[in-house]
Amino acid sequence: MKKSIGRLLSILHRQSQVYINYALKEYDITSAEYSFLLRLYVQDGITQDELSCYLCIDKAATARAIKSLECKGYVTRDKIDDDKRVNKVYLSDKAKQCKDEVIKKVWQWSDILTEDMNEETVEAVMTALEKMVDKVERRNFKKEKGK
């Protein structure tokens, strides 16, 4: 029987959500929100559209996550003077204060996944996953479906 990469990736994705929800519960940060914080820790003050593009998440889901993080006091939004439809997103002091702990807890998921794997195996898995991501990022599945 042929093994399904999609099934395995789906299981890992769902379990990562469970792990993140549990690991970041004390901060009231969910699996739907943490990736936005991680990106802002690297590049504070980017637009919601830039967050959507970088994370490959649709604009509506991005808006919901940013609104939730804003309500929880982790981010603030500012309109750009030139275009009032564009929001820049900034980390709050609250988000900056828990940065190291949030990053540590998120990275522990990778440690769990790679436990008992040697460096070559980890590198091979990373290379394969990067190739898969590159491949799907070059395709437009919405357009292809219309053909």
KALINQUI-V269512 format. One record per residue. N is the residue number from 0. RES is the residue in three letters. OMEGA is omega in whole degrees, 0 to 359 (NA if undefined). D_CENTER is the distance of its C-alpha to the mean C-alpha in Angstrom with 1 decimal. Layout:
BEGIN
n=N res=RES omega=OMEGA d_center=D_CENTER
n=N res=RES omega=OMEGA d_center=D_CENTER
END
This chain:
BEGIN
n=0 res=MET omega=180 d_center=32.9
n=1 res=LYS omega=179 d_center=30.0
n=2 res=LYS omega=182 d_center=26.7
n=3 res=SER omega=176 d_center=23.6
n=4 res=ILE omega=180 d_center=20.5
n=5 res=GLY omega=179 d_center=18.7
n=6 res=ARG omega=181 d_center=20.0
n=7 res=LEU omega=178 d_center=18.9
n=8 res=LEU omega=179 d_center=15.3
n=9 res=SER omega=178 d_center=15.3
n=10 res=ILE omega=179 d_center=16.8
n=11 res=LEU omega=180 d_center=14.3
n=12 res=HIS omega=180 d_center=11.4
n=13 res=ARG omega=180 d_center=13.5
n=14 res=GLN omega=177 d_center=14.6
n=15 res=SER omega=177 d_center=11.2
n=16 res=GLN omega=177 d_center=10.7
n=17 res=VAL omega=181 d_center=14.3
n=18 res=TYR omega=182 d_center=13.8
n=19 res=ILE omega=179 d_center=11.0
n=20 res=ASN omega=179 d_center=13.1
n=21 res=TYR omega=185 d_center=16.1
n=22 res=ALA omega=183 d_center=15.1
n=23 res=LEU omega=181 d_center=13.8
n=24 res=LYS omega=182 d_center=16.6
n=25 res=GLU omega=178 d_center=18.9
n=26 res=TYR omega=183 d_center=16.6
n=27 res=ASP omega=177 d_center=16.0
n=28 res=ILE omega=184 d_center=12.2
n=29 res=THR omega=178 d_center=10.8
n=30 res=SER omega=177 d_center=8.2
n=31 res=ALA omega=186 d_center=7.7
n=32 res=GLU omega=192 d_center=7.4
n=33 res=TYR omega=183 d_center=6.2
n=34 res=SER omega=177 d_center=2.9
n=35 res=PHE omega=177 d_center=5.8
n=36 res=LEU omega=180 d_center=8.1
n=37 res=LEU omega=179 d_center=7.1
n=38 res=ARG omega=179 d_center=7.4
n=39 res=LEU omega=175 d_center=10.5
n=40 res=TYR omega=178 d_center=11.8
n=41 res=VAL omega=185 d_center=12.3
n=42 res=GLN omega=180 d_center=13.5
n=43 res=ASP omega=175 d_center=14.8
n=44 res=GLY omega=176 d_center=16.5
n=45 res=ILE omega=183 d_center=14.8
n=46 res=THR omega=176 d_center=15.2
n=47 res=GLN omega=179 d_center=13.3
n=48 res=ASP omega=178 d_center=14.1
n=49 res=GLU omega=176 d_center=12.8
n=50 res=LEU omega=179 d_center=9.3
n=51 res=SER omega=182 d_center=9.7
n=52 res=CYS omega=183 d_center=11.1
n=53 res=TYR omega=184 d_center=8.9
n=54 res=LEU omega=183 d_center=5.7
n=55 res=CYS omega=180 d_center=8.7
n=56 res=ILE omega=183 d_center=8.6
n=57 res=ASP omega=186 d_center=12.1
n=58 res=LYS omega=181 d_center=13.7
n=59 res=ALA omega=179 d_center=14.9
n=60 res=ALA omega=177 d_center=11.7
n=61 res=THR omega=180 d_center=10.4
n=62 res=ALA omega=179 d_center=13.8
n=63 res=ARG omega=181 d_center=13.9
n=64 res=ALA omega=180 d_center=10.8
n=65 res=ILE omega=177 d_center=12.3
n=66 res=LYS omega=179 d_center=15.7
n=67 res=SER omega=178 d_center=14.9
n=68 res=LEU omega=178 d_center=13.6
n=69 res=GLU omega=179 d_center=16.7
n=70 res=CYS omega=180 d_center=18.9
n=71 res=LYS omega=176 d_center=17.9
n=72 res=GLY omega=181 d_center=18.7
n=73 res=TYR omega=180 d_center=15.5
n=74 res=VAL omega=170 d_center=15.5
n=75 res=THR omega=178 d_center=18.3
n=76 res=ARG omega=176 d_center=18.7
n=77 res=ASP omega=175 d_center=21.5
n=78 res=LYS omega=175 d_center=23.1
n=79 res=ILE omega=182 d_center=24.1
n=80 res=ASP omega=183 d_center=28.0
n=81 res=ASP omega=184 d_center=28.4
n=82 res=ASP omega=185 d_center=26.2
n=83 res=LYS omega=178 d_center=25.9
n=84 res=ARG omega=185 d_center=23.3
n=85 res=VAL omega=178 d_center=20.7
n=86 res=ASN omega=168 d_center=18.7
n=87 res=LYS omega=185 d_center=17.6
n=88 res=VAL omega=182 d_center=15.2
n=89 res=TYR omega=175 d_center=16.3
n=90 res=LEU omega=174 d_center=15.6
n=91 res=SER omega=175 d_center=18.4
n=92 res=ASP omega=179 d_center=20.6
n=93 res=LYS omega=180 d_center=19.2
n=94 res=ALA omega=181 d_center=15.7
n=95 res=LYS omega=181 d_center=17.4
n=96 res=GLN omega=182 d_center=19.6
n=97 res=CYS omega=184 d_center=17.1
n=98 res=LYS omega=185 d_center=14.9
n=99 res=ASP omega=182 d_center=16.5
n=100 res=GLU omega=179 d_center=16.5
n=101 res=VAL omega=180 d_center=12.8
n=102 res=ILE omega=180 d_center=11.9
n=103 res=LYS omega=182 d_center=14.8
n=104 res=LYS omega=178 d_center=13.9
n=105 res=VAL omega=181 d_center=10.4
n=106 res=TRP omega=177 d_center=12.3
n=107 res=GLN omega=176 d_center=15.0
n=108 res=TRP omega=177 d_center=13.2
n=109 res=SER omega=178 d_center=13.7
n=110 res=ASP omega=178 d_center=17.2
n=111 res=ILE omega=182 d_center=17.9
n=112 res=LEU omega=186 d_center=17.1
n=113 res=THR omega=178 d_center=19.2
n=114 res=GLU omega=180 d_center=22.0
n=115 res=ASP omega=174 d_center=25.3
n=116 res=MET omega=176 d_center=24.2
n=117 res=ASN omega=186 d_center=25.9
n=118 res=GLU omega=180 d_center=24.4
n=119 res=GLU omega=179 d_center=25.6
n=120 res=THR omega=178 d_center=24.0
n=121 res=VAL omega=180 d_center=20.6
n=122 res=GLU omega=179 d_center=21.0
n=123 res=ALA omega=178 d_center=22.2
n=124 res=VAL omega=180 d_center=19.2
n=125 res=MET omega=180 d_center=16.8
n=126 res=THR omega=179 d_center=19.2
n=127 res=ALA omega=179 d_center=19.3
n=128 res=LEU omega=178 d_center=15.6
n=129 res=GLU omega=177 d_center=15.4
n=130 res=LYS omega=179 d_center=18.4
n=131 res=MET omega=179 d_center=17.0
n=132 res=VAL omega=178 d_center=13.9
n=133 res=ASP omega=182 d_center=16.4
n=134 res=LYS omega=182 d_center=18.7
n=135 res=VAL omega=178 d_center=16.6
n=136 res=GLU omega=179 d_center=15.3
n=137 res=ARG omega=183 d_center=19.1
n=138 res=ARG omega=175 d_center=20.0
n=139 res=ASN omega=186 d_center=20.3
n=140 res=PHE omega=178 d_center=20.6
n=141 res=LYS omega=178 d_center=21.6
n=142 res=LYS omega=182 d_center=24.5
n=143 res=GLU omega=181 d_center=25.5
n=144 res=LYS omega=180 d_center=25.8
n=145 res=GLY omega=181 d_center=28.2
n=146 res=LYS omega=NA d_center=30.5
END
